[in-house]
Every structure is written in C-alpha cells, then in structure tokens.
Amino acid sequence: MRQKGQQKQLFLPGFNRTTAKGAHGGEHTKGKRKGLRPFDPKQALHVVLRSSKARGELSMLRPRHCNHIRNLMDRLKTRWGVSVYRYANVGNHLHLLIRAKSRADWQGFIRELSGGIAMIVTGAKKSHALARSKSKDVCESAKRGFWDHLVFTRIVRFGKDFVGVAEYVLKNLWEGAGIPVRKILARGYRIMEISEDGFVFVAP
C-alpha cells in the first residue's frame, strides 16, 4: 500500500512510466540506487522542494519568510542565468518550472536556493547567512535536515507537457493563497483562463 505522500508525488502532471525516466529525487526514488540526475539544457525542469517541518511558524508562506524567499530566488536566477517560468510557494513545499543553460548553472542555482531558504525559515546563522549566500558550507549545513528528500525534478518537454505543468503550478499558487481550486473544479466548474493574476471559472 502506497503512503499518502507517495500518491501525491506519483500524480504530478505528466508523471508516468515514460516520463519517469526524466525524473529524479523526491519520494518516488527513496531507497533506490542513486544515479546522475537527468538534465537537458534545451528543455524545462519541474522542480519540487518539500519540507514537513515548514508548517506553522516555519511555513514558507509566513509574511516574514515568503518575500525573502522570492527575493532570494530572483537574485539567484540572475546570478546563474536560470529562466523561471512559473513559481508557487505552497507553505510546506515549492513548485518551480525553470530552464538552466547548463548542469553547472542548475546545480549552483538549486544548491544556493535550497540552502538559503532553509536559513531564512529556520533562522540558522541568520545574522550573516544571506550576506554569505555564496558559501557552499553555510548553505549545506543549513539545509541538512530541513528538506524531506532530495529535490524532485522532471524534464518537461516544451509543448503540451509544458503547458500542463505550467497550469499545475499556477493551481498550486492559488491553493497556497487560500483559493480552493480543486474543490471548485470538483463541483463541475472549468477553468477558462488562469494566470498569476487570477482565475476565470466557467459554471457547470
């Protein structure tokens, strides 16, 4: 019997036996032999960072955390030349749809992002953590134990796959903001338009 968390991971958009070959990390690879993370500089990546500790006062959506996290991401995407197409902070996990020009750029971006977020939320070495965000040792020590698993990534092909994941991330964005998107859809409503500015639903 699958655990509840595993079911959520397996039902990420486009995640099936074929696309799983382009996935790495997260709960679905727990206990499996570690291999090289699939990467394609010509395609996008769906990235998920999850922390069961990020609840209550440690939620990434707390006012004193969420803006710092977004600003950190904006600085790092410029530093590493990473394109961020979609971003959703859901409190205890983050969804990003990105593209990096090289594996080295991707590794630098996610290493500093995951370590920096852990420092922001937990307050680890807070007085100088952000000023020293280039320090690999500081980031590594702060994020150790904060994130539940290795960051989940899946290669997303531009086209139908990309559109599906982009919409999924936006749904998570609005769920994180308190809009019960899934409950509305379950009542028969359809999404006519969706963006970072809001939704347009069509009545059943």
C-alpha positions in Angstrom: 0.0 0.0 0.0 1.4 3.4 -1.0 1.8 6.1 1.6 -0.2 9.2 1.2 2.8 11.3 0.3 3.9 8.9 -2.4 0.5 9.1 -4.0 0.8 12.9 -4.3 4.3 12.6 -5.8 3.2 10.0 -8.4 0.3 12.1 -9.6 2.4 15.1 -10.6 1.3 16.2 -14.1 2.7 14.1 -16.9 4.3 11.7 -14.4 4.1 8.1 -15.8 6.3 5.2 -16.7 7.7 7.0 -19.8 8.3 10.5 -18.2 9.7 8.9 -15.0 12.9 8.3 -16.9 13.5 12.0 -16.9 12.7 12.3 -13.1 15.0 12.3 -10.1 14.7 12.7 -6.4 11.6 13.1 -4.3 9.7 10.3 -2.6 9.4 8.0 -5.6 13.2 7.4 -5.7 13.6 6.8 -2.0 15.6 3.7 -1.3 16.7 3.3 -4.9 20.2 3.4 -6.2 21.4 7.0 -6.7 22.2 7.9 -10.3 23.0 11.0 -12.3 20.1 13.5 -12.3 18.6 13.7 -15.9 19.2 17.1 -17.4 18.6 18.7 -20.8 19.6 22.3 -21.3 17.1 22.6 -24.2 14.1 21.6 -22.1 12.4 22.8 -18.9 12.5 21.3 -15.4 9.7 20.9 -13.0 11.3 21.3 -9.6 9.7 20.4 -6.2 11.2 21.1 -2.8 9.3 19.7 0.2 9.7 20.1 3.9 7.4 18.6 6.5 9.0 21.0 9.0 7.7 24.0 7.1 4.4 24.4 9.0 3.0 26.9 11.4 5.7 29.4 12.4 8.1 27.7 10.0 5.8 27.8 7.0 7.4 29.3 3.9 4.2 31.4 3.4 4.6 33.3 6.7 4.9 37.0 5.9 8.4 37.2 7.3 9.5 34.4 5.1 7.7 34.4 1.7 9.1 37.7 0.4 12.6 36.9 1.4 12.3 33.5 -0.4 11.0 35.2 -3.5 13.7 37.8 -3.5 16.4 35.1 -3.0 15.1 33.2 -6.0 15.1 36.4 -8.1 18.7 37.1 -7.2 19.8 33.6 -7.8 18.1 33.2 -11.2 20.0 36.3 -12.4 23.3 35.1 -10.9 23.0 31.6 -12.6 21.2 32.7 -15.7 18.2 30.5 -15.0 14.8 31.2 -16.6 11.9 30.8 -14.1 8.6 30.3 -16.0 6.4 29.5 -13.0 6.8 29.6 -9.2 4.4 28.6 -6.5 5.0 28.7 -2.7 2.5 26.4 -1.0 3.9 26.8 2.5 5.4 23.4 3.1 6.7 22.9 -0.5 7.7 24.9 -3.6 7.0 24.3 -7.2 9.2 25.8 -9.9 9.1 25.4 -13.7 12.6 26.5 -14.9 15.3 26.1 -17.5 19.0 26.2 -16.9 21.6 26.6 -19.7 24.0 24.0 -18.2 24.1 21.4 -15.5 26.6 23.6 -13.6 24.2 26.5 -13.6 21.4 24.3 -12.4 23.5 22.8 -9.6 24.6 26.3 -8.4 21.1 27.6 -8.5 19.4 24.8 -6.6 22.3 24.4 -4.1 22.1 28.1 -3.1 18.3 28.3 -3.2 17.7 25.2 -1.0 20.3 26.3 1.5 19.2 29.9 1.5 15.5 29.0 2.1 16.5 26.7 5.0 18.4 29.6 6.6 15.6 32.1 6.0 12.9 29.8 7.6 14.9 28.3 10.5 17.0 31.4 11.2 20.2 29.3 11.0 23.1 31.8 11.1 20.6 34.4 10.2 22.7 37.4 11.0 25.1 36.7 8.2 23.6 33.9 6.1 22.2 36.0 3.3 25.3 38.1 3.0 27.4 34.9 2.7 25.0 33.1 0.3 27.9 32.2 -1.9 29.3 30.0 0.8 28.6 26.3 -0.1 29.4 25.2 3.5 26.9 27.6 5.1 24.1 26.6 2.7 24.8 22.9 3.0 24.8 22.9 6.8 21.6 25.0 7.0 19.6 22.8 4.6 20.7 19.5 6.1 17.7 18.1 7.9 15.2 20.8 6.7 14.2 19.2 3.4 12.4 15.8 3.4 14.1 14.3 0.4 16.4 15.1 -2.5 14.9 17.8 -4.6 12.4 16.3 -7.2 13.0 17.2 -10.8 11.4 16.1 -14.0 12.4 17.1 -17.5 9.4 18.8 -19.2 9.2 18.9 -22.9 8.1 22.2 -24.4 4.6 21.9 -25.9 1.6 20.1 -24.3 3.7 18.8 -21.4 5.0 22.3 -20.6 1.5 23.8 -20.7 0.1 21.1 -18.4 2.9 21.6 -15.8 2.6 25.4 -16.0 -1.1 25.2 -15.3 -0.5 22.7 -12.4 2.0 25.1 -10.8 -0.4 28.0 -11.1 -3.2 25.9 -9.5 -0.7 25.3 -6.6 0.0 29.0 -6.4 -3.7 29.8 -5.8 -4.2 26.9 -3.5 -1.4 28.3 -1.4 -3.1 31.7 -1.4 -6.2 30.0 0.1 -8.3 29.6 -3.1 -9.8 26.1 -3.0 -9.2 25.4 -6.7 -9.6 21.6 -6.6 -12.9 21.9 -4.7 -14.2 24.3 -7.2 -13.2 22.1 -10.1 -14.8 19.1 -8.3 -18.1 20.9 -8.3 -18.0 20.9 -12.1 -16.6 24.3 -12.8 -14.0 24.6 -15.6 -11.0 26.9 -15.9 -11.4 29.3 -18.8 -8.3 31.4 -18.0 -5.5 31.0 -15.5 -2.6 33.3 -14.7 -0.6 34.7 -11.8 -3.2 37.4 -11.6 -6.1 35.1 -11.1 -8.7 32.6 -12.4 -11.7 32.8 -14.7 -14.1 29.9 -14.0 -16.9 28.7 -16.2 -20.0 27.5 -14.4 -21.1 23.8 -14.9 
